[in-house]
Amino acid sequence: MDTTAVILGGGYAGVMAANRLAASGRSGLEVVLVTPGPRFVERIRLHEYTAGTRADATVDYGSVLHPGVHLVRDAAAGILPDMRTVRLAAGGDLAYDYLVYAVGSAAAAAPGGALRIEHLEGAAGARRELSALPAGGRVAVVGGGFTAVETAAETAGAFPHLSVALHSASDVARTLGIPARRALVKRLGKAGVQLHTGSSVATDGDVRRNLAADVVLWCAGFAVPQLAAKAGLAVDGSGRLCLEPTLQAQGRERIYGAGDAAVIAGPDYAYLRMCCAAALPMGADAAGNILRAVDGMPGVRHNSGFRGVCISLGRSDAVVQFLAADDSPARLHLHGRTAAVQKEIICRMTLRWIRGEAKRSGAYTWPTGPKVPTTTPAARSVHLME
Ligand SMILES: Cc1cc2nc3c(=O)[nH]c(=O)nc-3n(C[C@H](O)[C@H](O)[C@H](O)COP(=O)(O)OP(=O)(O)OC[C@H]3O[C@@H](n4cnc5c(N)ncnc54)[C@H](O)[C@@H]3O)c2cc1C
């Protein structure tokens, strides 16, 4: 009997899932990937694209997807779980036997006058505005997470004639260990970034006026598409699809979730933050459990963890914080050129892992999670962009 697996979202999680399914060679398994963009976006490089240190942050879907994946260039406008159907934005319905919900995330709504860089169109607009600024132009980056830090440092490095400030209500990169954070703050200063912490940015009116800046890049907070909530699926307070440890949606055994748009419910998985490093294993495991279901076998609990986090500070500097599996900082960190090289290797590896999975289902492996389930403090689950 033929089985159709529909994947919503052609980002890291969705493409990994599509490849694991399609490369499995299961007879009668049709794999359909629904995604609106014409090309795969390397989101982890959007700060480079914004600052103009990278000409492009996209690659052709043909170069990352298994050739057997049927690509539908459209957005899902709705999910009808009882009918196992996805409604497409351009019109028409798609029936599924299994669904992978991997629609990612975006920065939270930005106040008037601010630009968002976490999606390609926003990054392209910000890039144009930055390039047009005259010498002495003032750029404010808002946010204290890794994306804000990377964006501020990249911009300062690429536009030495501009004045770049980073505004964060809290300490920046506060999930790092103290030595790594100290190194990061020092190196941000060396990169020419003025750091303003400890007070929230006023968001009434035009935020450029509030910050006395010509361009404001908004990298604070995050939001996810509300598709799951609208479909009546179990979601958390922000609208992320709530999953069982098998990555099945709570109460819906035919729907799986992966990446930023989904969250494994409960304290045991609170350490899994929204990041590419979690999206890829979740995408692979969601697909693996669909294959098990197709074969009549029970799904396995998701098991992934961290080894390190790399924060770029321009093209020749970075901080690498080594991590325990539960995302808590280990004692060791690296900085300087060696760390920058390490970061670049990881960025390249993400595409290599996805492409490897297109060649052989099961090729991608990842670090395991904590041995003993942790009830990690909520502070650890802060999003990269916070
Ligand atoms: C500048 C920047 C730097 C980052 N650096 C790092 C880093 O160094 N390390 C790290 O681990 N993480 C990093 N991240 C975070 C990382 O990019 C995300 O966590 C990751 O992209 C999540 O993968 P995903 O597949 O869930 O979502 P995405 O990669 O966002 O993909 C989601 C896909 O779903 C599609 N989609 C959206 N709505 C619909 C719909 N209705 N129907 C169909 N498709 C839809 C989108 O078009 C997109 O293709 C960074 C993020 C940014 C913005």
The ligand as a Gaussian input file, in Angstrom:
#p B3LYP/6-31G(d) Opt

LIG

0 1
 C       21.490000      34.882000      11.977000
 C       21.255000      33.548000      12.621000
 C       22.343000      32.772000      13.023000
 C       22.143000      31.529000      13.616000
 N       23.229000      30.791000      13.995000
 C       23.053000      29.566000      14.519000
 C       24.169000      28.769000      14.883000
 O       25.325000      29.178000      14.758000
 N       23.942000      27.534000      15.391000
 C       22.679000      27.030000      15.555000
 O       22.542000      25.887000      16.017000
 N       21.598000      27.768000      15.219000
 C       21.748000      29.016000      14.712000
 N       20.656000      29.776000      14.370000
 C       19.304000      29.234000      14.583000
 C       18.912000      28.312000      13.427000
 O       19.016000      28.984000      12.210000
 C       17.508000      27.795000      13.608000
 O       17.375000      27.238000      14.884000
 C       17.222000      26.754000      12.539000
 O       17.162000      27.383000      11.285000
 C       15.945000      25.979000      12.829000
 O       15.734000      25.069000      11.809000
 P       14.256000      24.735000      11.328000
 O       14.377000      23.724000      10.247000
 O       13.414000      24.443000      12.493000
 O       13.700000      26.105000      10.746000
 P       14.166000      26.988000       9.487000
 O       15.571000      26.728000       9.140000
 O       13.746000      28.359000       9.814000
 O       13.257000      26.450000       8.319000
 C       11.853000      26.570000       8.365000
 C       11.324000      26.434000       6.968000
 O        9.903000      26.387000       7.013000
 C        9.383000      27.187000       5.968000
 N        8.010000      27.563000       6.323000
 C        7.605000      28.537000       7.178000
 N        6.265000      28.588000       7.219000
 C        5.822000      27.605000       6.385000
 C        4.525000      27.143000       5.996000
 N        3.408000      27.707000       6.451000
 N        4.442000      26.112000       5.106000
 C        5.561000      25.531000       4.634000
 N        6.801000      25.927000       4.960000
 C        6.937000      26.943000       5.824000
 C       10.364000      28.344000       5.898000
 O       10.262000      29.022000       4.666000
 C       11.691000      27.603000       6.068000
 O       12.133000      27.105000       4.837000
 C       20.823000      31.044000      13.799000
 C       19.723000      31.814000      13.388000
 C       19.928000      33.049000      12.809000
 C       18.735000      33.860000      12.368000

